[in-house]
Amino acid sequence: MLEINPSLVILTAIIFLILIAVLNSLLYKPMLKFLDDRNTFIKDKEDSVNKNNSDLGVYEQEIQSIISNARNEANAIKQEALNSSKTLAQAEIKQKKLHLEEEYLKFTEELNSKKDALKNELMLKVPELKEILNNKIARI
């Protein structure tokens, strides 16, 4: 049969307790500290990510607001440019119409004066033409 030696049992128990004490101070406490530090680090990073996400939402709203304002401003500038271009074009058209009307009046006056000059010239040549016509008729 197996004999149990009490001194060996006590010695084994003492060695076991010493081993637990040594492992506790050299292995378990640093490992638990590392795990706690890692959990704290992960929690801090999660909090940081959540804060960044909420900040991101605020920034996205601000970006949308800036884009909306920029679009409105661009539309206002475009509309202002269109209005000024229309005004300039209408002024140029009006000026060109006036110029063309002046040229038309000058042309009609010149045409009328040429017509009058031609009429006067023909009136002066009427007796001569009558005489040529009478001569032609007389020959027939």
Contact map, one row per residue, 1 for C-alpha under 8 A:
11100000000000000000000000000000000000000000000000000000000000000000000000000000000000000000000000000000000000000000000000000000000000000000
11110000000000000000000000000000000000000000000000000000000000000000000000000000000000000000000000000000000000000000000000000000000000000000
11111000000000000000000000000000000000000000000000000000000000000000000000000000000000000000000000000000000000000000000000000000000000000000
01111100100000000000000000000000000000000000000000000000000000000000000000000000000000000000000000000000000000000000000000000000000000000000
00111111100000000000000000000000000000000000000000000000000000000000000000000000000000000000000000000000000000000000000000000000000000000000
00011111110000000000000000000000000000000000000000000000000000000000000000000000000000000000000000000000000000000000000000000000000000000000
00001111111000000000000000000000000000000000000000000000000000000000000000000000000000000000000000000000000000000000000000000000000000000000
00001111111100000000000000000000000000000000000000000000000000000000000000000000000000000000000000000000000000000000000000000000000000000000
00011111111110000000000000000000000000000000000000000000000000000000000000000000000000000000000000000000000000000000000000000000000000000000
00000111111111000000000000000000000000000000000000000000000000000000000000000000000000000000000000000000000000000000000000000000000000000000
00000011111111100000000000000000000000000000000000000000000000000000000000000000000000000000000000000000000000000000000000000000000000000000
00000001111111110000000000000000000000000000000000000000000000000000000000000000000000000000000000000000000000000000000000000000000000000000
00000000111111111000000000000000000000000000000000000000000000000000000000000000000000000000000000000000000000000000000000000000000000000000
00000000011111111100000000000000000000000000000000000000000000000000000000000000000000000000000000000000000000000000000000000000000000000000
00000000001111111110000000000000000000000000000000000000000000000000000000000000000000000000000000000000000000000000000000000000000000000000
00000000000111111111000000000000000000000000000000000000000000000000000000000000000000000000000000000000000000000000000000000000000000000000
00000000000011111111100000000000000000000000000000000000000000000000000000000000000000000000000000000000000000000000000000000000000000000000
00000000000001111111110000000000000000000000000000000000000000000000000000000000000000000000000000000000000000000000000000000000000000000000
00000000000000111111111000000000000000000000000000000000000000000000000000000000000000000000000000000000000000000000000000000000000000000000
00000000000000011111111100000000000000000000000000000000000000000000000000000000000000000000000000000000000000000000000000000000000000000000
00000000000000001111111110000000000000000000000000000000000000000000000000000000000000000000000000000000000000000000000000000000000000000000
00000000000000000111111111100000000000000000000000000000000000000000000000000000000000000000000000000000000000000000000000000000000000000000
00000000000000000011111111110000000000000000000000000000000000000000000000000000000000000000000000000000000000000000000000000000000000000000
00000000000000000001111111111000000000000000000000000000000000000000000000000000000000000000000000000000000000000000000000000000000000000000
00000000000000000000111111111100000000000000000000000000000000000000000000000000000000000000000000000000000000000000000000000000000000000000
00000000000000000000011111111100000000000000000000000000000000000000000000000000000000000000000000000000000000000000000000000000000000000000
00000000000000000000011111111110000000000000000000000000000000000000000000000000000000000000000000000000000000000000000000000000000000000000
00000000000000000000001111111111000000000000000000000000000000000000000000000000000000000000000000000000000000000000000000000000000000000000
00000000000000000000000111111111100000000000000000000000000000000000000000000000000000000000000000000000000000000000000000000000000000000000
00000000000000000000000011111111110000000000000000000000000000000000000000000000000000000000000000000000000000000000000000000000000000000000
00000000000000000000000000111111111000000000000000000000000000000000000000000000000000000000000000000000000000000000000000000000000000000000
00000000000000000000000000011111111100000000000000000000000000000000000000000000000000000000000000000000000000000000000000000000000000000000
00000000000000000000000000001111111110000000000000000000000000000000000000000000000000000000000000000000000000000000000000000000000000000000
00000000000000000000000000000111111111000000000000000000000000000000000000000000000000000000000000000000000000000000000000000000000000000000
00000000000000000000000000000011111111100000000000000000000000000000000000000000000000000000000000000000000000000000000000000000000000000000
00000000000000000000000000000001111111110000000000000000000000000000000000000000000000000000000000000000000000000000000000000000000000000000
00000000000000000000000000000000111111111000000000000000000000000000000000000000000000000000000000000000000000000000000000000000000000000000
00000000000000000000000000000000011111111100000000000000000000000000000000000000000000000000000000000000000000000000000000000000000000000000
00000000000000000000000000000000001111111110000000000000000000000000000000000000000000000000000000000000000000000000000000000000000000000000
00000000000000000000000000000000000111111111000000000000000000000000000000000000000000000000000000000000000000000000000000000000000000000000
00000000000000000000000000000000000011111111100000000000000000000000000000000000000000000000000000000000000000000000000000000000000000000000
00000000000000000000000000000000000001111111110000000000000000000000000000000000000000000000000000000000000000000000000000000000000000000000
00000000000000000000000000000000000000111111111000000000000000000000000000000000000000000000000000000000000000000000000000000000000000000000
00000000000000000000000000000000000000011111111100000000000000000000000000000000000000000000000000000000000000000000000000000000000000000000
00000000000000000000000000000000000000001111111110000000000000000000000000000000000000000000000000000000000000000000000000000000000000000000
00000000000000000000000000000000000000000111111111000000000000000000000000000000000000000000000000000000000000000000000000000000000000000000
00000000000000000000000000000000000000000011111111100000000000000000000000000000000000000000000000000000000000000000000000000000000000000000
00000000000000000000000000000000000000000001111111110000000000000000000000000000000000000000000000000000000000000000000000000000000000000000
00000000000000000000000000000000000000000000111111111000000000000000000000000000000000000000000000000000000000000000000000000000000000000000
00000000000000000000000000000000000000000000011111111100000000000000000000000000000000000000000000000000000000000000000000000000000000000000
00000000000000000000000000000000000000000000001111111110000000000000000000000000000000000000000000000000000000000000000000000000000000000000
00000000000000000000000000000000000000000000000111111111000000000000000000000000000000000000000000000000000000000000000000000000000000000000
00000000000000000000000000000000000000000000000011111111100000000000000000000000000000000000000000000000000000000000000000000000000000000000
00000000000000000000000000000000000000000000000001111111110000000000000000000000000000000000000000000000000000000000000000000000000000000000
00000000000000000000000000000000000000000000000000111111111000000000000000000000000000000000000000000000000000000000000000000000000000000000
00000000000000000000000000000000000000000000000000011111111100000000000000000000000000000000000000000000000000000000000000000000000000000000
00000000000000000000000000000000000000000000000000001111111110000000000000000000000000000000000000000000000000000000000000000000000000000000
00000000000000000000000000000000000000000000000000000111111111000000000000000000000000000000000000000000000000000000000000000000000000000000
00000000000000000000000000000000000000000000000000000011111111100000000000000000000000000000000000000000000000000000000000000000000000000000
00000000000000000000000000000000000000000000000000000001111111110000000000000000000000000000000000000000000000000000000000000000000000000000
00000000000000000000000000000000000000000000000000000000111111111000000000000000000000000000000000000000000000000000000000000000000000000000
00000000000000000000000000000000000000000000000000000000011111111100000000000000000000000000000000000000000000000000000000000000000000000000
00000000000000000000000000000000000000000000000000000000001111111110000000000000000000000000000000000000000000000000000000000000000000000000
00000000000000000000000000000000000000000000000000000000000111111111000000000000000000000000000000000000000000000000000000000000000000000000
00000000000000000000000000000000000000000000000000000000000011111111100000000000000000000000000000000000000000000000000000000000000000000000
00000000000000000000000000000000000000000000000000000000000001111111110000000000000000000000000000000000000000000000000000000000000000000000
00000000000000000000000000000000000000000000000000000000000000111111111000000000000000000000000000000000000000000000000000000000000000000000
00000000000000000000000000000000000000000000000000000000000000011111111100000000000000000000000000000000000000000000000000000000000000000000
00000000000000000000000000000000000000000000000000000000000000001111111110000000000000000000000000000000000000000000000000000000000000000000
00000000000000000000000000000000000000000000000000000000000000000111111111000000000000000000000000000000000000000000000000000000000000000000
00000000000000000000000000000000000000000000000000000000000000000011111111100000000000000000000000000000000000000000000000000000000000000000
00000000000000000000000000000000000000000000000000000000000000000001111111110000000000000000000000000000000000000000000000000000000000000000
00000000000000000000000000000000000000000000000000000000000000000000111111111000000000000000000000000000000000000000000000000000000000000000
00000000000000000000000000000000000000000000000000000000000000000000011111111100000000000000000000000000000000000000000000000000000000000000
00000000000000000000000000000000000000000000000000000000000000000000001111111110000000000000000000000000000000000000000000000000000000000000
00000000000000000000000000000000000000000000000000000000000000000000000111111111000000000000000000000000000000000000000000000000000000000000
00000000000000000000000000000000000000000000000000000000000000000000000011111111100000000000000000000000000000000000000000000000000000000000
00000000000000000000000000000000000000000000000000000000000000000000000001111111110000000000000000000000000000000000000000000000000000000000
00000000000000000000000000000000000000000000000000000000000000000000000000111111111000000000000000000000000000000000000000000000000000000000
00000000000000000000000000000000000000000000000000000000000000000000000000011111111100000000000000000000000000000000000000000000000000000000
00000000000000000000000000000000000000000000000000000000000000000000000000001111111110000000000000000000000000000000000000000000000000000000
00000000000000000000000000000000000000000000000000000000000000000000000000000111111111000000000000000000000000000000000000000000000000000000
00000000000000000000000000000000000000000000000000000000000000000000000000000011111111100000000000000000000000000000000000000000000000000000
00000000000000000000000000000000000000000000000000000000000000000000000000000001111111110000000000000000000000000000000000000000000000000000
00000000000000000000000000000000000000000000000000000000000000000000000000000000111111111000000000000000000000000000000000000000000000000000
00000000000000000000000000000000000000000000000000000000000000000000000000000000011111111100000000000000000000000000000000000000000000000000
00000000000000000000000000000000000000000000000000000000000000000000000000000000001111111110000000000000000000000000000000000000000000000000
00000000000000000000000000000000000000000000000000000000000000000000000000000000000111111111000000000000000000000000000000000000000000000000
00000000000000000000000000000000000000000000000000000000000000000000000000000000000011111111100000000000000000000000000000000000000000000000
00000000000000000000000000000000000000000000000000000000000000000000000000000000000001111111110000000000000000000000000000000000000000000000
00000000000000000000000000000000000000000000000000000000000000000000000000000000000000111111111000000000000000000000000000000000000000000000
00000000000000000000000000000000000000000000000000000000000000000000000000000000000000011111111100000000000000000000000000000000000000000000
00000000000000000000000000000000000000000000000000000000000000000000000000000000000000001111111110000000000000000000000000000000000000000000
00000000000000000000000000000000000000000000000000000000000000000000000000000000000000000111111111000000000000000000000000000000000000000000
00000000000000000000000000000000000000000000000000000000000000000000000000000000000000000011111111100000000000000000000000000000000000000000
00000000000000000000000000000000000000000000000000000000000000000000000000000000000000000001111111110000000000000000000000000000000000000000
00000000000000000000000000000000000000000000000000000000000000000000000000000000000000000000111111111000000000000000000000000000000000000000
00000000000000000000000000000000000000000000000000000000000000000000000000000000000000000000011111111100000000000000000000000000000000000000
00000000000000000000000000000000000000000000000000000000000000000000000000000000000000000000001111111110000000000000000000000000000000000000
00000000000000000000000000000000000000000000000000000000000000000000000000000000000000000000000111111111000000000000000000000000000000000000
00000000000000000000000000000000000000000000000000000000000000000000000000000000000000000000000011111111100000000000000000000000000000000000
00000000000000000000000000000000000000000000000000000000000000000000000000000000000000000000000001111111110000000000000000000000000000000000
00000000000000000000000000000000000000000000000000000000000000000000000000000000000000000000000000111111111000000000000000000000000000000000
00000000000000000000000000000000000000000000000000000000000000000000000000000000000000000000000000011111111100000000000000000000000000000000
00000000000000000000000000000000000000000000000000000000000000000000000000000000000000000000000000001111111110000000000000000000000000000000
00000000000000000000000000000000000000000000000000000000000000000000000000000000000000000000000000000111111111000000000000000000000000000000
00000000000000000000000000000000000000000000000000000000000000000000000000000000000000000000000000000011111111100000000000000000000000000000
00000000000000000000000000000000000000000000000000000000000000000000000000000000000000000000000000000001111111110000000000000000000000000000
00000000000000000000000000000000000000000000000000000000000000000000000000000000000000000000000000000000111111111000000000000000000000000000
00000000000000000000000000000000000000000000000000000000000000000000000000000000000000000000000000000000011111111100000000000000000000000000
00000000000000000000000000000000000000000000000000000000000000000000000000000000000000000000000000000000001111111110000000000000000000000000
00000000000000000000000000000000000000000000000000000000000000000000000000000000000000000000000000000000000111111111000000000000000000000000
00000000000000000000000000000000000000000000000000000000000000000000000000000000000000000000000000000000000011111111100000000000000000000000
00000000000000000000000000000000000000000000000000000000000000000000000000000000000000000000000000000000000001111111110000000000000000000000
00000000000000000000000000000000000000000000000000000000000000000000000000000000000000000000000000000000000000111111111000000000000000000000
00000000000000000000000000000000000000000000000000000000000000000000000000000000000000000000000000000000000000011111111100000000000000000000
00000000000000000000000000000000000000000000000000000000000000000000000000000000000000000000000000000000000000001111111110000000000000000000
00000000000000000000000000000000000000000000000000000000000000000000000000000000000000000000000000000000000000000111111111000000000000000000
00000000000000000000000000000000000000000000000000000000000000000000000000000000000000000000000000000000000000000011111111100000000000000000
00000000000000000000000000000000000000000000000000000000000000000000000000000000000000000000000000000000000000000001111111110000000000000000
00000000000000000000000000000000000000000000000000000000000000000000000000000000000000000000000000000000000000000000111111111000000000000000
00000000000000000000000000000000000000000000000000000000000000000000000000000000000000000000000000000000000000000000011111111100000000000000
00000000000000000000000000000000000000000000000000000000000000000000000000000000000000000000000000000000000000000000001111111110000000000000
00000000000000000000000000000000000000000000000000000000000000000000000000000000000000000000000000000000000000000000000111111110000000000000
00000000000000000000000000000000000000000000000000000000000000000000000000000000000000000000000000000000000000000000000011111111100000000000
00000000000000000000000000000000000000000000000000000000000000000000000000000000000000000000000000000000000000000000000001111111110000000000
00000000000000000000000000000000000000000000000000000000000000000000000000000000000000000000000000000000000000000000000000111111111000000000
00000000000000000000000000000000000000000000000000000000000000000000000000000000000000000000000000000000000000000000000000001111111100000000
00000000000000000000000000000000000000000000000000000000000000000000000000000000000000000000000000000000000000000000000000001111111110000000
00000000000000000000000000000000000000000000000000000000000000000000000000000000000000000000000000000000000000000000000000000111111111000000
00000000000000000000000000000000000000000000000000000000000000000000000000000000000000000000000000000000000000000000000000000011111111100000
00000000000000000000000000000000000000000000000000000000000000000000000000000000000000000000000000000000000000000000000000000001111111110000
00000000000000000000000000000000000000000000000000000000000000000000000000000000000000000000000000000000000000000000000000000000111111111000
00000000000000000000000000000000000000000000000000000000000000000000000000000000000000000000000000000000000000000000000000000000011111111100
00000000000000000000000000000000000000000000000000000000000000000000000000000000000000000000000000000000000000000000000000000000001111111110
00000000000000000000000000000000000000000000000000000000000000000000000000000000000000000000000000000000000000000000000000000000000111111111
00000000000000000000000000000000000000000000000000000000000000000000000000000000000000000000000000000000000000000000000000000000000011111111
00000000000000000000000000000000000000000000000000000000000000000000000000000000000000000000000000000000000000000000000000000000000001111111
00000000000000000000000000000000000000000000000000000000000000000000000000000000000000000000000000000000000000000000000000000000000000111111
00000000000000000000000000000000000000000000000000000000000000000000000000000000000000000000000000000000000000000000000000000000000000011111
